[in-house]
Structures are given as C-alpha cells and as structure tokens.
Amino acid sequence: MTRVPITDDVVEQLSELLEADALDHEHNYMGAQFAARDYGFEELAQFVYEADAATYYEAIQQAKADRQASSTS
C-alpha cells in the first residue's frame, strides 16, 4: 500500500457507494473494495487495493464533501 493519486472517478464512485449506503462502515477498506466490485467500479476497487489508509481516508473525505456540496446546491 502506497500513496496513489485520487482521481475524480474514484471520488465520484466512492460518493455513489456512500449515497447508496453500500458500505457497512466507511473506514472498512476491504468492504469498500468488495462493494466497488459489486457495483462494477473497477477503478475504485483497484484504488482501494493499492492505496494506503491515509490516502483512502482522504478520498472518503473528498467524497463526503462532494456529496454535501451536491445536496446543498
């Protein structure tokens, strides 16, 4: 696990999983990887596999911020 780039697609796909309530717990990266595969989000699944915990957590925060911005507009 290393620091990998957080792409717009990764943030968008994470946001979709959060909105669909597809994650049993947002910090469970293994669950996120399985949910990503279930939804056909291969880029997100690969990101979760490669990213370190800090990078994954940062992506979760970006996805939450995007969801909040979308809901207020």
PyMOL commands that place a pseudoatom at each C-alpha (Angstrom):
pseudoatom trace, name=CA, resn=MET, resi=1, chain=A, elem=C, hetatm=0, pos=[0.000, 0.000, 0.000]
pseudoatom trace, name=CA, resn=THR, resi=2, chain=A, elem=C, hetatm=0, pos=[1.276, 3.374, -1.010]
pseudoatom trace, name=CA, resn=ARG, resi=3, chain=A, elem=C, hetatm=0, pos=[0.200, 6.901, -1.706]
pseudoatom trace, name=CA, resn=VAL, resi=4, chain=A, elem=C, hetatm=0, pos=[-1.643, 6.818, -5.037]
pseudoatom trace, name=CA, resn=PRO, resi=5, chain=A, elem=C, hetatm=0, pos=[-3.450, 9.589, -6.922]
pseudoatom trace, name=CA, resn=ILE, resi=6, chain=A, elem=C, hetatm=0, pos=[-7.071, 10.237, -6.008]
pseudoatom trace, name=CA, resn=THR, resi=7, chain=A, elem=C, hetatm=0, pos=[-8.857, 10.669, -9.316]
pseudoatom trace, name=CA, resn=ASP, resi=8, chain=A, elem=C, hetatm=0, pos=[-12.208, 12.340, -9.916]
pseudoatom trace, name=CA, resn=ASP, resi=9, chain=A, elem=C, hetatm=0, pos=[-13.624, 8.935, -10.890]
pseudoatom trace, name=CA, resn=VAL, resi=10, chain=A, elem=C, hetatm=0, pos=[-12.533, 7.428, -7.566]
pseudoatom trace, name=CA, resn=VAL, resi=11, chain=A, elem=C, hetatm=0, pos=[-14.177, 10.265, -5.626]
pseudoatom trace, name=CA, resn=GLU, resi=12, chain=A, elem=C, hetatm=0, pos=[-17.351, 10.023, -7.727]
pseudoatom trace, name=CA, resn=GLN, resi=13, chain=A, elem=C, hetatm=0, pos=[-17.552, 6.243, -7.288]
pseudoatom trace, name=CA, resn=LEU, resi=14, chain=A, elem=C, hetatm=0, pos=[-16.946, 6.486, -3.537]
pseudoatom trace, name=CA, resn=SER, resi=15, chain=A, elem=C, hetatm=0, pos=[-19.640, 9.129, -3.355]
pseudoatom trace, name=CA, resn=GLU, resi=16, chain=A, elem=C, hetatm=0, pos=[-22.056, 6.809, -5.143]
pseudoatom trace, name=CA, resn=LEU, resi=17, chain=A, elem=C, hetatm=0, pos=[-21.282, 3.988, -2.689]
pseudoatom trace, name=CA, resn=LEU, resi=18, chain=A, elem=C, hetatm=0, pos=[-21.843, 6.330, 0.240]
pseudoatom trace, name=CA, resn=GLU, resi=19, chain=A, elem=C, hetatm=0, pos=[-25.111, 7.598, -1.229]
pseudoatom trace, name=CA, resn=ALA, resi=20, chain=A, elem=C, hetatm=0, pos=[-26.310, 4.047, -1.873]
pseudoatom trace, name=CA, resn=ASP, resi=21, chain=A, elem=C, hetatm=0, pos=[-25.387, 3.141, 1.725]
pseudoatom trace, name=CA, resn=ALA, resi=22, chain=A, elem=C, hetatm=0, pos=[-23.351, 0.278, 0.251]
pseudoatom trace, name=CA, resn=LEU, resi=23, chain=A, elem=C, hetatm=0, pos=[-20.577, 0.464, 2.861]
pseudoatom trace, name=CA, resn=ASP, resi=24, chain=A, elem=C, hetatm=0, pos=[-21.098, -1.251, 6.187]
pseudoatom trace, name=CA, resn=HIS, resi=25, chain=A, elem=C, hetatm=0, pos=[-18.569, 1.181, 7.646]
pseudoatom trace, name=CA, resn=GLU, resi=26, chain=A, elem=C, hetatm=0, pos=[-16.766, 3.806, 5.612]
pseudoatom trace, name=CA, resn=HIS, resi=27, chain=A, elem=C, hetatm=0, pos=[-13.377, 3.005, 7.177]
pseudoatom trace, name=CA, resn=ASN, resi=28, chain=A, elem=C, hetatm=0, pos=[-13.619, -0.676, 6.281]
pseudoatom trace, name=CA, resn=TYR, resi=29, chain=A, elem=C, hetatm=0, pos=[-11.478, -0.554, 3.157]
pseudoatom trace, name=CA, resn=MET, resi=30, chain=A, elem=C, hetatm=0, pos=[-11.909, -4.277, 2.441]
pseudoatom trace, name=CA, resn=GLY, resi=31, chain=A, elem=C, hetatm=0, pos=[-15.678, -3.817, 2.481]
pseudoatom trace, name=CA, resn=ALA, resi=32, chain=A, elem=C, hetatm=0, pos=[-15.266, -0.814, 0.187]
pseudoatom trace, name=CA, resn=GLN, resi=33, chain=A, elem=C, hetatm=0, pos=[-13.254, -2.921, -2.241]
pseudoatom trace, name=CA, resn=PHE, resi=34, chain=A, elem=C, hetatm=0, pos=[-15.941, -5.631, -2.326]
pseudoatom trace, name=CA, resn=ALA, resi=35, chain=A, elem=C, hetatm=0, pos=[-18.728, -3.063, -2.711]
pseudoatom trace, name=CA, resn=ALA, resi=36, chain=A, elem=C, hetatm=0, pos=[-16.823, -1.375, -5.538]
pseudoatom trace, name=CA, resn=ARG, resi=37, chain=A, elem=C, hetatm=0, pos=[-16.566, -4.686, -7.376]
pseudoatom trace, name=CA, resn=ASP, resi=38, chain=A, elem=C, hetatm=0, pos=[-20.274, -5.394, -6.756]
pseudoatom trace, name=CA, resn=TYR, resi=39, chain=A, elem=C, hetatm=0, pos=[-21.136, -2.042, -8.347]
pseudoatom trace, name=CA, resn=GLY, resi=40, chain=A, elem=C, hetatm=0, pos=[-18.695, -2.542, -11.227]
pseudoatom trace, name=CA, resn=PHE, resi=41, chain=A, elem=C, hetatm=0, pos=[-16.381, 0.237, -10.052]
pseudoatom trace, name=CA, resn=GLU, resi=42, chain=A, elem=C, hetatm=0, pos=[-13.080, -1.366, -11.080]
pseudoatom trace, name=CA, resn=GLU, resi=43, chain=A, elem=C, hetatm=0, pos=[-11.091, 1.873, -10.794]
pseudoatom trace, name=CA, resn=LEU, resi=44, chain=A, elem=C, hetatm=0, pos=[-12.255, 2.322, -7.208]
pseudoatom trace, name=CA, resn=ALA, resi=45, chain=A, elem=C, hetatm=0, pos=[-11.594, -1.328, -6.378]
pseudoatom trace, name=CA, resn=GLN, resi=46, chain=A, elem=C, hetatm=0, pos=[-8.034, -1.016, -7.711]
pseudoatom trace, name=CA, resn=PHE, resi=47, chain=A, elem=C, hetatm=0, pos=[-7.543, 2.266, -5.835]
pseudoatom trace, name=CA, resn=VAL, resi=48, chain=A, elem=C, hetatm=0, pos=[-8.645, 0.696, -2.540]
pseudoatom trace, name=CA, resn=TYR, resi=49, chain=A, elem=C, hetatm=0, pos=[-6.315, -2.253, -3.161]
pseudoatom trace, name=CA, resn=GLU, resi=50, chain=A, elem=C, hetatm=0, pos=[-3.286, -0.018, -3.829]
pseudoatom trace, name=CA, resn=ALA, resi=51, chain=A, elem=C, hetatm=0, pos=[-3.875, 2.975, -1.546]
pseudoatom trace, name=CA, resn=ASP, resi=52, chain=A, elem=C, hetatm=0, pos=[-2.563, 3.326, 1.965]
pseudoatom trace, name=CA, resn=ALA, resi=53, chain=A, elem=C, hetatm=0, pos=[-5.017, 4.073, 4.755]
pseudoatom trace, name=CA, resn=ALA, resi=54, chain=A, elem=C, hetatm=0, pos=[-4.327, 7.818, 4.768]
pseudoatom trace, name=CA, resn=THR, resi=55, chain=A, elem=C, hetatm=0, pos=[-4.969, 8.094, 1.033]
pseudoatom trace, name=CA, resn=TYR, resi=56, chain=A, elem=C, hetatm=0, pos=[-8.177, 6.070, 1.293]
pseudoatom trace, name=CA, resn=TYR, resi=57, chain=A, elem=C, hetatm=0, pos=[-9.356, 8.217, 4.208]
pseudoatom trace, name=CA, resn=GLU, resi=58, chain=A, elem=C, hetatm=0, pos=[-8.601, 11.385, 2.218]
pseudoatom trace, name=CA, resn=ALA, resi=59, chain=A, elem=C, hetatm=0, pos=[-10.663, 10.040, -0.699]
pseudoatom trace, name=CA, resn=ILE, resi=60, chain=A, elem=C, hetatm=0, pos=[-13.558, 9.297, 1.675]
pseudoatom trace, name=CA, resn=GLN, resi=61, chain=A, elem=C, hetatm=0, pos=[-13.412, 12.881, 2.974]
pseudoatom trace, name=CA, resn=GLN, resi=62, chain=A, elem=C, hetatm=0, pos=[-13.436, 14.238, -0.587]
pseudoatom trace, name=CA, resn=ALA, resi=63, chain=A, elem=C, hetatm=0, pos=[-16.417, 12.042, -1.482]
pseudoatom trace, name=CA, resn=LYS, resi=64, chain=A, elem=C, hetatm=0, pos=[-18.312, 13.245, 1.598]
pseudoatom trace, name=CA, resn=ALA, resi=65, chain=A, elem=C, hetatm=0, pos=[-17.524, 16.874, 0.751]
pseudoatom trace, name=CA, resn=ASP, resi=66, chain=A, elem=C, hetatm=0, pos=[-18.744, 16.335, -2.807]
pseudoatom trace, name=CA, resn=ARG, resi=67, chain=A, elem=C, hetatm=0, pos=[-21.974, 14.762, -1.530]
pseudoatom trace, name=CA, resn=GLN, resi=68, chain=A, elem=C, hetatm=0, pos=[-22.538, 17.635, 0.870]
pseudoatom trace, name=CA, resn=ALA, resi=69, chain=A, elem=C, hetatm=0, pos=[-21.873, 20.219, -1.845]
pseudoatom trace, name=CA, resn=SER, resi=70, chain=A, elem=C, hetatm=0, pos=[-24.308, 18.437, -4.166]
pseudoatom trace, name=CA, resn=SER, resi=71, chain=A, elem=C, hetatm=0, pos=[-27.031, 18.288, -1.546]
pseudoatom trace, name=CA, resn=THR, resi=72, chain=A, elem=C, hetatm=0, pos=[-26.804, 21.999, -0.735]
pseudoatom trace, name=CA, resn=SER, resi=73, chain=A, elem=C, hetatm=0, pos=[-26.969, 23.194, -4.333]
for i in range(1, 73): cmd.bond("trace and resi %d" % i, "trace and resi %d" % (i + 1))
show_as sticks, trace
zoom trace
